Amino acid sequence: MAAKLIDLSFTLNGRKVKVQIAPDTMLFALLREQGCASVRCACETTNCGLCTVWLDGDPVLSCSVPAARVEGRSITTLEGLKAESEALARAMAAEGAEQCGFCAPGLIMNVLALARAAKEDPSLVATREEVSRQLAGN
């Protein structure tokens, strides 16, 4: 007997989404089905950071989040941060810090999350060691 589908409503990059999902669907898979090509997964063990998205503004690894947990919540992917991400990619290239196209989305999502947190609370400006620690998964 097939598993019963779950109705799910959430906001994805500013637009309301309503879908039906299997109970075991992971957020990563749901986002890929919604056309978010920037969300990638290489390890499926939360080690690589490629699948980083923002859930209610906080970075999470989408390969470890059951999709059912995003009911009523807001998800942001790199597709929803086009202007910010392009500016960061240009700055990285100018400094010789380019990443491959496969790895870059997760790294950019984490760097933008750090930048937003520091902008909201200037006391959160991190040391070089703290930034290295927070980006170690990428």
N, C-alpha and C positions, 0 to 999 in steps of 0.2 A: 504494500500500500504506500502511495506517495505521501510525503510529508505535507502537512497543511502549510500554505503560504501565509506570510505575515504582511499586513499592510504597513507601509512605512512612509512617513512624511518628514522632510527635512529641507533645509536651504543649502543649495550648492552654488557657490560663487555668486551669491545674491539672487538666485532664482529658486522659487519653490519647486520641489520635486515630490511626486507621489509615485511609489512603485510597490510591487509585491515581490517579496524575496523568500527564498527558502530559509528556514531557521538557522542553518549553519553557514550562511553567506558572510564572508568577511568584508570589511569596508573596502579594502583594496580592490576586490573583484567587482563590487558594486560601482565604485568610481570608474573603473575601466569600462564597465558596461554603459556608463553615462557619458562616455566619450572623453574622459580625462586621460589623455595619452601621456601627460607628464608624470603620472603616478605609476612608478615602476617597482618591481620587486625582484630581487635577485636571490635573496637568501631564505625568505619565509621563516626566519628565526629571530627577527628583530635585531640583527647584527649590522646590516649595511646602511640603513637610513635612506635608501632610495625611495621608499614609499611614504615619506614624511608629508603630511598634510596638516592643516590647522583644524582643530575641532573646538568650536567656540573660541577661536583665537589662540589656542595653545597647540604647539606642535605635538603630534602623535604619530606613531608608526601604524599606518593603515593595515598592514598585514597582521597586526595583533588585536585589532578592534572588531568585535562582532558587529556587523552592520545594524542589527536590531538596536544597538545602543545609541544610535544617532537620531532616534525618533525625536522630532521637535527641535533638533539642534542645528547648528550652522557649520558647514564644512567649506574650507577654502583650499583650493589647489593652486598650483602655479598658473593655471589658465585664468584664475580670478585675480592674479597679481601682475598682470602683463606689464604695466608701466614701471612698477617698482623692480620687477625681476629683470627687465631689459636694462635699466639703469645700473643695477648691480652687476649684471653680466658684462656690460661695457667697462665698468670700473675694474672688474677682475681682469679682463683682457688687457687693459691699459697697464696693469701692474704685473703682467705675465703670470697671473694666477688662474688661467683658464682651466676648466675641467672638461672632461669629455661630455658629449651630449647625453650620454646615458646616466652618468653620475650627477650632473649639475643640478637637476631639479630638486632633489632632496637636500643638497647642500644649500642651495639658494633659499629654500623654504626655511631652513634652520637659521641662516644668517639674517633673513628678514624678520624672523620672530625675535631674535636677539636685539636687532635694531629697534623694533617697535617697543619692546619692553623697556629699553634704555630711554627711548623718547618719552614714554609715559611716566617713567620714574628715573630721573637722571642719576639717582644714587645706585642704580643697577648697572652702570657702565662697568663692564667686566675687564679684568686683567687679561693679559695675553694667555696666561695659564688657564684661566676660566673659560675663555673662548675655545681654546684647544680642547679642553675637557668636554665642553658642550657639543663640539663638532666632531669628536672622536669617532662617532658612529658613521660618519660620512667618509 
